[in-house]
Amino acid sequence: MSEPGRDLVVPPGPGLPDGLVIPATELLERFSRSSGPGGQGVNTTDSRVELLFEPGRSTALTPLQSERLSAAWAGELVNGRLSIVASERRSQLRNRAAARDRLVALIRGGLAPPSPPRRPTRPTRGSQRRRLEAKRQRGQTKSRRGPVTDD
């Protein structure tokens, strides 16, 4: 976990073999009063954190990575910025850490390579036989639910 106020460290993973370090100067944090837990302290402390990041202007990302993130976050970007809000914790420091953790997760998810396409397969003969037998059994159960006749 990277500390608030310092460079954001994204550990190596799928799509990021060497990891990534985003300079603290590229992250903008804004603070405001939270509506979450905290009792009377909520009314006096700015514990809500909004973390802003612009993938298009980041010097830590290659142009290809920047494009991939912009495409992955297309519906979430506002004026080219990604906004992450954290207000679930009582302290500002913990909310800052939570917002940074979410940004790391979003970056890792956005840069991960797409999963390989599904290879179509056919159902096995045994699974087809079991499915049809279950259908026959269910049909017999339902056919026995008719009106009662006197024989």
C-alpha positions in Angstrom: 0.0 0.0 0.0 1.4 3.4 -0.9 1.2 6.1 1.6 -1.0 9.2 1.0 1.0 12.2 -0.2 3.7 10.1 -1.8 4.1 8.6 -5.3 1.5 5.9 -6.1 3.2 2.5 -6.5 1.3 0.0 -8.7 2.9 -3.5 -8.2 3.7 -5.8 -11.1 0.9 -7.9 -12.5 -0.9 -8.8 -15.7 -0.3 -6.1 -18.2 2.3 -4.4 -16.0 5.4 -6.7 -15.8 7.6 -4.0 -14.2 4.9 -2.3 -12.2 4.3 1.4 -12.3 5.1 4.5 -10.2 2.8 7.5 -10.6 4.3 10.7 -9.3 2.4 12.4 -6.4 2.3 15.6 -8.5 -0.1 13.9 -11.0 -2.6 13.1 -8.3 -4.9 15.7 -7.0 -6.7 15.3 -3.7 -9.6 17.3 -2.6 -11.2 17.2 0.8 -14.7 18.0 2.1 -17.0 17.1 4.9 -18.3 13.6 4.8 -21.8 12.4 5.4 -20.6 9.0 6.6 -19.8 7.7 10.1 -18.0 9.8 12.7 -20.6 11.3 15.0 -20.3 14.9 15.7 -16.7 14.9 14.2 -18.3 14.7 10.7 -19.6 18.2 11.1 -16.1 19.7 11.8 -13.5 17.6 9.9 -12.9 17.3 6.2 -12.7 13.5 6.1 -14.2 12.9 2.6 -11.5 12.5 -0.1 -11.8 12.9 -3.8 -8.8 11.7 -5.8 -8.4 12.9 -9.3 -6.1 11.4 -12.0 -5.7 12.2 -15.7 -4.4 9.3 -17.6 -3.9 11.4 -20.8 -1.5 13.7 -19.1 0.4 11.2 -17.0 4.2 11.0 -17.6 4.3 7.6 -15.9 2.2 5.9 -18.6 3.3 5.0 -22.1 1.0 6.3 -24.9 -0.4 2.8 -25.4 -1.1 2.4 -21.7 -2.8 5.9 -21.6 -5.0 4.9 -24.6 -5.9 1.6 -23.0 -6.9 3.3 -19.7 -8.9 6.0 -21.5 -10.8 3.3 -23.4 -11.4 1.2 -20.3 -12.6 4.2 -18.3 -14.4 5.9 -21.1 -17.7 6.0 -19.2 -16.1 7.2 -16.0 -13.9 10.0 -17.3 -15.1 13.6 -17.0 -13.1 16.1 -19.0 -10.3 13.5 -19.2 -10.2 13.0 -15.4 -11.0 10.0 -13.3 -12.6 10.9 -10.0 -12.5 8.4 -7.0 -14.4 9.4 -3.9 -13.8 7.7 -0.5 -15.8 8.7 2.6 -16.5 5.3 4.3 -13.9 5.8 7.0 -13.8 8.2 9.9 -10.4 9.6 9.4 -9.1 11.5 6.4 -5.9 9.5 6.3 -7.7 6.2 6.0 -10.0 7.6 3.3 -6.9 8.8 1.4 -5.5 5.3 1.5 -8.8 3.8 0.4 -9.0 6.1 -2.6 -5.4 5.3 -3.6 -6.1 1.5 -3.3 -9.1 1.9 -5.5 -7.1 3.8 -8.1 -4.4 1.0 -8.1 -7.1 -1.6 -8.6 -8.6 0.4 -11.5 -5.2 0.9 -13.1 -4.4 -2.8 -12.9 -7.8 -3.8 -14.2 -7.6 -1.3 -17.1 -4.1 -2.4 -18.2 -4.7 -6.1 -17.8 -4.8 -7.9 -21.2 -8.2 -9.0 -22.3 -9.0 -12.7 -21.6 -8.7 -15.1 -24.5 -11.9 -15.7 -26.5 -14.0 -18.7 -25.5 -13.4 -21.8 -27.5 -16.7 -23.3 -28.5 -17.2 -26.9 -27.4 -19.9 -29.4 -27.8 -21.8 -31.0 -24.9 -20.6 -34.6 -24.2 -22.9 -37.5 -25.1 -23.3 -38.3 -21.4 -24.4 -34.8 -20.5 -26.9 -34.8 -23.3 -28.3 -38.2 -22.2 -28.6 -36.9 -18.5 -30.4 -33.7 -19.6 -32.9 -35.6 -21.7 -33.5 -38.2 -19.0 -34.2 -35.4 -16.5 -36.6 -33.8 -18.9 -38.5 -37.1 -19.3 -38.6 -37.6 -15.6 -40.0 -34.1 -15.0 -42.6 -34.6 -17.8 -43.8 -37.8 -16.2 -44.1 -36.0 -12.8 -46.2 -33.2 -14.4 -48.4 -35.6 -16.4 -49.4 -37.4 -13.1 -50.8 -34.1 -11.8 -54.0 -34.3 -13.8 -57.5 -34.7 -12.4 -58.2 -37.8 -10.3 -60.4 -40.4 -12.1 -62.3 -43.2 -10.5 -61.3 -46.6 -11.9 
